[in-house]
Amino acid sequence: MTKTHAFAIVSVAAAVICVAACSSGDSSSGKDSLLTDSAVDTTMTMADTSMSSDSAVGVMVGGAIMLPAKTIAENAAESKDHTTLVLALKSAGYAQTLREKGPFTVFAPTDEAFNKLPKAKLDRLLSPAGAKELRSLLDDHVVPGLYKSGDLKEGMELTTAGGSKLRISLKDGNWWVNDARITIPDVVSSNGVAFVTDAVLNTK
């Protein structure tokens, strides 16, 4: 082998080694970059999914999502259809009760339901003088324990926090509690469940 041939072979070998090394370095760099990008993309996807999931969880009541992570009192305060109920809870000192651990099953009349009461009676209930009567009324809308729609049965009776009996019935595919129709069932909160009703419960 001549010196010229040997020099050519060495030069080619060096070039091959250099190309391989550079290629390996680029590949490693590219791999690290892809991992970083992938991690960022995954994090963003997970965050987006989480946000999407949060917005989809819960039941829409009064123009707001009732989130399972919030208490019954906190969710009720978000509903535009339950301003009278929220006022009644505050007036009777009941709002704090529905922030406690529970669990509670609450039958929640809408504003329209409260407006079905005689105006003089509603005004009296919401006045300081009517606090005791209002507390008794609210007691009869709260049942200790957790009952979802799947637990309801025709003819069953539930005992309220006030000691009254609520009778459950099924009419035309809708659940009724006494003379009130349940319009939105299973509004789940962190300390229980609420059922929206179209009337204030009459237990007397």
C-alpha positions in Angstrom: 0.0 0.0 0.0 1.4 3.4 -1.0 1.5 6.3 1.4 -1.0 8.1 -0.8 -3.5 5.2 -0.4 -3.0 5.0 3.3 -3.5 8.7 3.8 -6.7 8.5 1.7 -8.1 5.6 3.8 -7.3 7.4 7.1 -8.9 10.6 5.8 -12.1 8.7 4.8 -12.2 6.9 8.2 -11.8 10.2 10.0 -14.6 11.7 8.0 -16.9 8.8 8.7 -16.2 8.9 12.4 -16.8 12.7 12.4 -20.1 12.4 10.6 -21.3 9.6 12.9 -20.4 11.6 16.0 -22.0 14.7 14.7 -25.1 12.7 13.7 -25.2 11.0 17.1 -25.0 14.4 18.8 -27.7 15.9 16.6 -29.9 12.9 17.2 -29.4 13.1 21.0 -30.2 16.8 20.9 -33.2 16.2 18.8 -34.4 13.5 21.2 -34.1 15.8 24.2 -36.0 18.5 22.3 -38.8 16.1 21.4 -39.0 14.9 25.0 -39.3 18.5 26.3 -41.9 19.4 23.7 -43.8 16.2 24.4 -43.8 16.9 28.1 -45.0 20.5 27.5 -47.7 19.2 25.1 -48.8 16.5 27.5 -49.0 19.0 30.4 -51.0 21.4 28.3 -53.3 18.6 27.2 -53.8 17.4 30.8 -54.5 20.9 32.0 -57.0 21.5 29.1 -58.7 18.2 29.8 -58.9 19.0 33.5 -60.4 22.4 32.8 -62.8 20.9 30.3 -63.7 18.2 32.8 -64.3 20.7 35.6 -66.6 22.7 33.4 -68.6 19.6 32.4 -69.0 18.3 36.0 -72.1 19.0 37.9 -75.7 20.0 37.1 -76.9 23.3 35.6 -79.2 25.1 38.0 -80.3 28.7 37.7 -77.7 29.5 35.1 -74.8 28.1 37.0 -73.0 24.8 37.3 -73.5 23.2 40.7 -70.1 21.7 41.4 -69.7 18.6 43.5 -66.7 20.1 45.2 -68.8 22.9 46.8 -71.2 22.6 49.7 -75.0 22.7 49.2 -75.1 26.3 50.6 -72.3 27.4 48.3 -73.9 25.9 45.2 -77.3 27.4 46.1 -75.8 30.8 46.4 -74.7 30.5 42.7 -78.2 29.7 41.4 -80.2 32.7 40.1 -83.4 30.6 40.7 -82.8 30.2 44.4 -82.3 33.8 45.7 -85.3 33.5 48.1 -84.1 30.2 49.4 -80.6 31.6 50.0 -82.1 34.6 51.8 -84.3 32.3 53.9 -81.3 30.2 54.9 -79.4 33.3 56.0 -82.4 34.7 57.8 -82.9 31.5 59.8 -79.2 31.0 60.5 -79.4 27.8 58.4 -76.7 28.6 55.8 -73.9 27.5 58.1 -75.7 24.2 58.7 -75.6 23.4 55.0 -71.9 24.1 54.9 -71.2 21.4 57.5 -70.2 17.8 56.7 -73.6 16.2 56.5 -74.6 14.3 54.4 -77.9 16.1 53.8 -80.7 15.6 51.2 -82.2 19.0 50.5 -85.4 19.8 48.7 -84.8 23.2 47.2 -87.8 25.3 46.2 -87.2 27.9 43.4 -88.0 31.6 43.7 -91.2 30.8 41.7 -92.1 28.2 44.2 -91.7 30.7 47.1 -93.8 33.2 45.2 -96.7 30.8 45.2 -97.0 31.4 48.9 -99.3 34.3 50.0 -97.2 37.4 50.0 -98.1 38.3 53.6 -96.9 34.8 54.7 -93.6 35.1 52.8 -92.9 38.5 54.2 -93.5 37.3 57.7 -91.3 34.3 57.2 -88.4 36.5 56.0 -88.8 39.0 58.8 -87.0 38.8 62.1 -90.3 38.0 63.8 -90.7 34.9 61.6 -87.3 33.4 62.1 -88.5 30.6 64.3 -91.3 29.7 61.9 -88.9 29.9 59.0 -86.4 27.6 60.7 -89.2 25.1 61.2 -90.1 25.4 57.5 -86.5 24.9 56.4 -86.1 21.9 58.7 -88.8 20.2 56.8 -86.9 20.6 53.5 -83.8 18.9 54.9 -83.5 15.1 55.4 -80.4 13.7 57.2 -78.6 11.2 55.0 -78.0 10.9 51.3 -80.8 10.0 48.9 -80.3 10.2 45.2 -83.1 9.6 42.6 -82.0 6.0 42.3 -82.8 5.5 46.0 -86.3 6.9 45.7 -89.3 4.5 45.6 -93.0 4.9 45.2 -94.6 5.4 48.5 -91.5 5.7 50.6 -91.3 8.1 53.5 -88.4 10.3 54.5 -88.1 11.8 57.9 -87.0 15.5 57.9 -84.7 17.3 60.3 -87.8 18.7 61.8 -89.3 15.3 62.4 -92.0 15.6 59.7 -92.7 12.9 57.1 -92.2 13.5 53.4 -93.9 11.1 51.0 -92.3 10.2 47.7 -94.5 9.4 44.7 -94.0 8.8 41.0 -96.5 10.5 38.6 -96.3 10.7 34.9 -92.6 9.9 34.9 -91.7 12.6 37.5 -90.8 12.2 41.1 -92.9 14.2 43.6 -92.3 14.9 47.3 -95.6 15.6 49.0 -97.3 18.1 46.6 -94.1 19.4 45.0 -92.7 18.1 41.7 -88.9 17.5 41.5 -87.8 19.4 38.5 -84.0 18.8 38.8 -82.8 15.7 40.6 -79.4 14.7 41.9 -77.7 18.1 42.3 -74.6 16.7 44.0 -72.5 18.7 46.4 -69.6 17.9 48.8 -71.9 17.4 51.7 -75.0 15.9 50.2 -77.5 16.2 47.4 -80.3 18.6 46.5 -83.5 18.2 44.5 -85.0 21.3 42.9 -88.8 21.5 43.5 -91.5 23.6 42.0 -93.3 24.2 45.3 -92.5 24.9 49.0 -93.2 21.6 50.9 -96.3 21.5 52.9 -95.8 19.1 55.8 -98.6 20.3 58.1 
